[in-house]
Amino acid sequence: MKAACKLKNGVFHEEFPESRCRNHDNSLVNRPVGCFEDQKNNRILDGFSYVFKEDNSVEKCRSFCYRAGFIFYGLEFGRECFCGDSIVGESIHSSRCKEYLCKKHVMPKAVYRYDVDSEGNSEAPRILFLLQLNGRNERQVKRLLKALYSPYHYYYIHVDQRQPFLLSEMKAVAEMLPNVYLAPNRHSTIWGGASLLTMVQDAIQRSIVMPSFSEWDYLINLSESDFPVLTLHELEVQLKLNPHKSYLSSHGYNTARFIQKQGFDFVFVECENHMWRVAKRNEFPRNLRVDGGSDWVVLHRNFAEYSISDDELAVKLRTLFSSVILPVESFFHTVSTFFSNLLIEFQALVVAKSRVPFQVLSP
């Protein structure tokens, strides 16, 4: 298998560029902050810890703390790596840091933000509703369309390639409404599959080159089980109040634990409608800050276009996330480097425990 061969030969990952964020100061990278006395019950860096028994190094420790978004990292006892956003404890003489192989020093990492000017828009923003459909419940889909429909907006429908009945029903809908488009390239949008991200990228790419669909300002993805609690007008007002901004929901807890629980430490390959775990990802690309959260997103046009662009970061992230399970839960959060000040923390999905999940579009 191609992925397995690349892993074996150490060429699976590409080298990512250093951040081009406005406040990234490369002179701060790897600069020692000081020497500190560390205790097991009172860690000087208490964000997260790793143990690399055979290949711990300054660069590897920095890479793992960097991808999880921590400000400082430190090495200890030759195999331990600690991350954190603040240093708890008093510094000691630098000579004490020469007692161990990896040296007890703590070093800073750049913190990222990027500023882009935005302007208001006097008209209601146009929305591209991306309906990613599965199953056979066409009545629920039609209720959803009825609640959200307006000739002013666009409706891009992708039907899972394993659902011929739902496809035939949606063809009838698309034939009646000129601003409803049925995706010709269909994927098996399995849970957690790389094809989910490919489907979203296809929708962005195809819609911006279609003359009758190209004027949208925001993309919102929904499933066949979702239903809005805001009216369409209320949704338009919410978007108008925050021009040029995208809505992403964060995981809401320690990023390093999120990375661990999401399975980033393993390589997955999609084949025959399954995501197969083919190997452990012993190395992760350097210079990469990972984040994630909900896969239900509201993307501004500029952000969406950047995510499918030929920029080095976007290209390499698309390649990387083709081997990640649940890629939509992390890809847009991670590729948002240049739009970090144009993001709004937003929880788009509320689950009714006694019924099927439904999506709530609310501020």
Secondary structure as UniProt FT lines:
FT   HELIX           2..8
FT   TURN            9..10
FT   TURN            22..23
FT   HELIX           26..28
FT   TURN            29..30
FT   STRAND          34..36
FT   TURN            40..41
FT   STRAND          48..51
FT   TURN            53..55
FT   HELIX           58..67
FT   TURN            68..69
FT   STRAND          72..76
FT   TURN            77..79
FT   STRAND          80..84
FT   STRAND          91..92
FT   HELIX           94..98
FT   STRAND          105..108
FT   STRAND          127..133
FT   HELIX           138..148
FT   TURN            151..152
FT   STRAND          154..159
FT   TURN            161..162
FT   HELIX           164..176
FT   TURN            178..179
FT   STRAND          180..182
FT   TURN            191..192
FT   HELIX           194..209
FT   TURN            211..215
FT   STRAND          218..223
FT   TURN            224..225
FT   HELIX           232..241
FT   TURN            243..244
FT   STRAND          246..248
FT   HELIX           255..262
FT   TURN            263..265
FT   STRAND          266..271
FT   TURN            272..273
FT   STRAND          274..280
FT   TURN            286..287
FT   STRAND          298..300
FT   HELIX           301..307
FT   HELIX           312..321
FT   TURN            322..323
FT   HELIX           327..329
FT   HELIX           331..334
FT   HELIX           337..342
FT   STRAND          343..345
FT   STRAND          349..350
FT   TURN            353..354
FT   STRAND          358..359
//
